[in-house]
Amino acid sequence: MPIIDVLIADSQYLVREGLKAILSDEQDVRIVGEVERADQLPAAMDRWQPDLVILDHDAPEFFRDEDLGIFSELNRRTNILIISQEHDQSRIKRVLEQGVNAFLTKYCDRSEIISAIRASVRNEKYFCSKVLDILIDNVRVDNVESCVPSTLTAREVEIVRLIAQGSKTREVAETLHLSPHTVNTHRKNIFKKLGIRSGPELVLYAVNTGIVEPTPMRVAER
């Protein structure tokens, strides 16, 4: 089992200690270091060459949204998992535009954090349901502490991308060398995982999470 080297970047001591405790029993996860400020991160990434940085971007005196692009450039093989209190849709979108492929809130539990780490290093997108709610502008104040995982495999991301770009089931099947039946099965699983019921909702998810870029035609259709 490949070892996942993780660097923790969070301004709060208790959060860093909590993450270390959560990950200590995982045989495939190794904490290589921790930092509490953005200016410490470049040297730490150069020293430890982590597979993943777990970061809370929502601490203006320590980490900022605009730093994320810089961190990505330092080591393109290092993925970034955000675990944050952030509930602002526009800020979450800006973070995803910086190349972040996994985003959790601090209401998520241990199993979700472990799943997000493993999905992220496989270059799969992983967003908890609360983040998805925020992205599709469907946040309910009375349900702010409800958070369950919603992860797509690499194959499912490919299928979402093609569907969102307008491909029909047979076209998706031909592109990915699958049977139409297999594509339909994947489609049903995707809808179930994401809790969506229609093609337009899938397109909105794909645009908001950066799987596809929005186009004037797609906007007009919505």
Rosetta blueprint (number, residue, H / E / L):
1 M L
2 P L
3 I L
4 I E
5 D E
6 V E
7 L E
8 I E
9 A E
10 D L
11 S L
12 Q L
13 Y H
14 L H
15 V H
16 R H
17 E H
18 G H
19 L H
20 K H
21 A H
22 I H
23 L H
24 S L
25 D L
26 E L
27 Q L
28 D L
29 V E
30 R E
31 I E
32 V E
33 G E
34 E E
35 V E
36 E L
37 R L
38 A H
39 D H
40 Q H
41 L H
42 P H
43 A H
44 A H
45 M H
46 D H
47 R H
48 W H
49 Q L
50 P L
51 D L
52 L E
53 V E
54 I E
55 L E
56 D L
57 H L
58 D L
59 A E
60 P L
61 E L
62 F L
63 F E
64 R L
65 D L
66 E L
67 D H
68 L H
69 G H
70 I H
71 F H
72 S H
73 E H
74 L H
75 N L
76 R L
77 R L
78 T L
79 N E
80 I E
81 L E
82 I E
83 I E
84 S E
85 Q L
86 E L
87 H L
88 D L
89 Q H
90 S H
91 R H
92 I H
93 K H
94 R H
95 V H
96 L H
97 E H
98 Q L
99 G L
100 V L
101 N L
102 A E
103 F E
104 L E
105 T E
106 K L
107 Y L
108 C L
109 D L
110 R H
111 S H
112 E H
113 I H
114 I H
115 S H
116 A H
117 I H
118 R H
119 A H
120 S H
121 V H
122 R L
123 N L
124 E L
125 K L
126 Y E
127 F E
128 C E
129 S H
130 K H
131 V H
132 L H
133 D H
134 I H
135 L H
136 I L
137 D L
138 N L
139 V L
140 R L
141 V H
142 D H
143 N H
144 V L
145 E L
146 S L
147 C L
148 V L
149 P E
150 S E
151 T E
152 L L
153 T L
154 A H
155 R H
156 E H
157 V H
158 E H
159 I H
160 V H
161 R H
162 L H
163 I H
164 A H
165 Q L
166 G L
167 S L
168 K L
169 T H
170 R H
171 E H
172 V H
173 A H
174 E H
175 T H
176 L H
177 H L
178 L L
179 S L
180 P H
181 H H
182 T H
183 V H
184 N H
185 T H
186 H H
187 R H
188 K H
189 N H
190 I H
191 F H
192 K H
193 K H
194 L H
195 G L
196 I L
197 R L
198 S L
199 G H
200 P H
201 E H
202 L H
203 V H
204 L H
205 Y H
206 A H
207 V H
208 N H
209 T L
210 G L
211 I L
212 V L
213 E L
214 P L
215 T L
216 P H
217 M H
218 R H
219 V H
220 A H
221 E H
222 R L
